[in-house]
């Protein structure tokens, strides 16, 4: 009688139990829109606060609006969505001018929006930003 390799019942059941879990892991690494890019922050202009809250050479994370605002040495404001472009997670940590995503550790430069640490490969979505009457207002790009 030829030797025959067969999987035990236990091996088959383990494999069946692991398949849905593996699928969830893959789903967690894709963006909400299913194309590998996350949706951008606000859909309409939002008042973020006093212009004085963002010093030259610094950045401020506005978690409630999923926006980060920075000011360069010339005083120019820049704003980006703080939704990670890797998996669509809201970024909740800012160290200096580096945004750190809690889901998979992607890091972004809050001044340029560029990726500084993978797994993300796409920069943050730039938003329009202006100072009006001493307040910072940011919204979707024109």
N, C-alpha and C positions, 0 to 999 in steps of 0.2 A: 504494500500500500504506500503510495507516494506521500511524502511529508507535506502537510498543508498548513499555511499560516492563516490563522483567523483571529480576529479581534475578539477579545472577551466582551461579555455583556457590559461589564464595568467600564471598559475602555470606550465603548460606543456611547454609553450614557454620559461619561465625562466630556466627551467631544461635543455631544448635543447640548450639554449645559453651558459649555464655554462659548459656543457660537453666538448667542445673543449678546453676551458680555463683550465679545470682541467687536461686534457691530456697534454697540454703544460707544466704545472707545473711538471708532472711526468717525462716528457721527459727531462726537465732541470736538474733533479736529477740523470740522468743516464749518464755514461761516453760515449764519442764518439764511443768507440768500442762496446757499447751495452752490455758489460759484467760486468759493475760496476767498471772497472778499467781504468784509463786514460793511453793514450800512453805516453811513456817516451820522454824526451827532444830531443837533437840532434841525428841524425842518422849517423853522421860522426864526427871525431874530429874537434873541433873549438878552435881557439885561443881567449881566453877571455880577456887577458890583462896582465899587469905586475904582477909578483908574489908578489911584495911588496904591492899590493892593498888589500891583505887579511892578516891582523895581527893575531898573535897568540891569540887564544881564541875568535876570531871574525868570522864573515861570511860576504859575499858579494853576492848580488843578481844580476845576469846578465839577466835582463828582455828580452833583444833582442834575447837571446838564450835559454830562459826557463831553466836556470841552476842556482843553488846556490852552492857556494864553501865556505867551512869553513876550519879553521886551528886550530888544537887542541894545547894544551900547549906544546906538544913535537915537534910541527912544521909540523905534518902530515896533508896533504890536504885531504879533502873528498869532493865529489861533488854528487849532487842529481838533478834529474829533478825537476823543480818548477811547474809542472803541477799537480794540485790537484787530488788525487786518488779518491775523492768522485764524482765529476761531470766533471772532465776534464778541469776545468777553469785554466788559467794561473795565478799563484800567483804573485801579484805585490807589496807586502808589506813585509818588513823585519824589525822587531823591535828587536834589539840586535841579538840574534840567533834564534828568533822565526819567522817563516813564517806564514802569515795570508792570507787565501784565501778570496777574495772579494765576492765570490758568496754565500756561506753559512756559513762562519766564521770558517771553519776548521783551526786548527793550527798545525804546524809541527816543530820539533826541527831540525834546519839546520845543527847541528853537527852529529846527528844520523839518521835523516830522519824519525824518529818515530812520530806518531800522538800524540799530547798533548791535543787536543781539538776536539771533534766530531763536525760534523757528519762523517767525514772520519774515516775509520777503518783500512785502509791499508797504510803502510808506503810509503814514496816517493821512486821512483826508483833510485837506486844507479848507478852512472856513473863512468867510469874510469877517473882519473885525474892525471896529472903529471906536474911538473915544468920542462920546457926545455928552456935553454938559457934565463932564467929570465922571461919567459912567462908561464902563466897557460893555459894548453890545456886539455879540457874535451871532452868526447865522450861516445858512448854507451858502456855498460859493455862488457867485452871480452867473 
